[in-house]
Amino acid sequence: MGYVLVACSVWDGESEQVVPDAAVHVLADGTIGAVGPQAEVLAAAPGVPTLDLGGGVVMPGLVNMHVHLGLALPGKMAEAARQGGTVAQTLLMAGNADQTLLAGVTTIRCVGETGFIEMPLRDAITAGHLRGPRIFTAGHALCCTGGHGWDADAMEADGADGFRRATRLQLREGADLIKVCISGGIAGAHEAIDTPQMTDEEMAAVIATAHDWGRKVTAHAGPTNVVRRAVDLGLDCVEHGYELDADLCEEMATKGVAYCPTISVSRCEEFFRANGVSEWMIERALGAGPRHWESLQNAIEAGVEILMGTDLPPQAPYDGTTATVREMEFMAEAGMNPVAVLRSATSGAADWLGGGDVFGRLRPGLVADLLVLDADPTADVSALRTMHAVVQGGRVVRDDRSLLEQQDRP
């Protein structure tokens, strides 16, 4: 039987605007039975308990495409991670997963974790033993010896055979995608953002192996010249892209290469200082900001598929909201229209992950991952600051105003 959310407007994850006077029928198995005009939904669900949202706006749960549940940036975070051991790291990641879900992020893409801890965490969440978002993961990121992330969450390899084996190790453990670090970045003390770190033969080995196994490949990358080489070899997605020029963005758009800008990481001084990040990294990150912003605008202008991801913990406090919502606001400020930003964090992200027929939309048969807001996000993504309820698979995990407490939980 489930329940029906009534007295609401609905944004389904794709449309240009919300549907007013709408309703959503959530079935007892946690999927969506019907969504649309309230009169039609109620007529199709006679006798099902209704929950009055008082004019709220319902939309799909968010998908954050660049997450490190065990994030340990240089400074106090890295020191704590090294001292805590596996048990402490596992508890940290489980706690971050829980808080991520409460922040309205119902699905995440992990792009570099340590010791494959996120694999059993993913299974425990799926089994209902722990609370957290649906997890897609790359396992360890892959880097050359001494390359980006070698001292954090990356697995070192060298040569085509070495990277081929490292790719297969991630696949053996259950990786849903593969991530490679093909240039330097802002968190590497002994590198520059534009330092090339993989040969064409190494990149080709990773991409071909992953594609043979039906997995996509995304790359931590900074400069245009390095990214272009990877794009020409068949790369599926670019992370950060601190220095992308307009011509490369045109090529990415033509070839269907997605871009996850993580624009927050080059303008989040407050977060860095609150977490004791090393001063040299703060200076490098903020210094990359203007060119990073230009890269995002180049991608928007070229029509590149853009995916929302924070790199910062999705739930981290940021300018009076969470890092996830602030990232989406930055994307809008850079020139994306609100609906495009919303799609980048719902249906578009779900499609990239191969899960568009499971989540990311409000459609009959898909899982009932949804948020309740006070305002219309298709008019202004800052409406996400008014989020007050989170539902995952039909189960209420956050209900600030007790509007959903009468439901018959599936």
URQUISUL-V465411 format. One record per run of one state. SS is the DSSP state (alpha for helix, beta for strand, coil for the rest). FROM is the first residue (numbers start at 1). TO is the last residue. If there is no record, write none. Layout:
{{SS FROM TO} {SS FROM TO}}
This chain:
{{coil 1 2} {beta 3 10} {coil 11 18} {beta 19 26} {coil 27 30} {beta 31 37} {alpha 38 44} {coil 45 49} {beta 50 60} {coil 61 61} {beta 62 67} {coil 68 74} {beta 75 75} {alpha 76 102} {coil 103 104} {beta 105 110} {coil 111 116} {alpha 117 127} {coil 128 133} {beta 134 137} {coil 138 140} {beta 141 144} {coil 145 153} {beta 154 157} {coil 158 158} {alpha 159 173} {coil 174 177} {beta 178 181} {coil 182 182} {beta 183 183} {coil 184 195} {beta 196 196} {coil 197 199} {alpha 200 212} {coil 213 216} {beta 217 223} {alpha 224 232} {coil 233 236} {beta 237 243} {coil 244 245} {alpha 246 255} {coil 256 257} {beta 258 260} {coil 261 262} {alpha 263 266} {coil 267 268} {alpha 269 274} {coil 275 276} {beta 277 277} {coil 278 278} {alpha 279 302} {coil 303 305} {beta 306 306} {coil 307 316} {beta 317 318} {coil 319 320} {beta 321 322} {alpha 323 333} {coil 334 337} {alpha 338 344} {coil 345 346} {alpha 347 352} {coil 353 366} {beta 367 367} {coil 368 369} {beta 370 373} {coil 374 380} {alpha 381 386} {coil 387 388} {beta 389 392} {coil 393 394} {beta 395 399} {coil 400 410}}
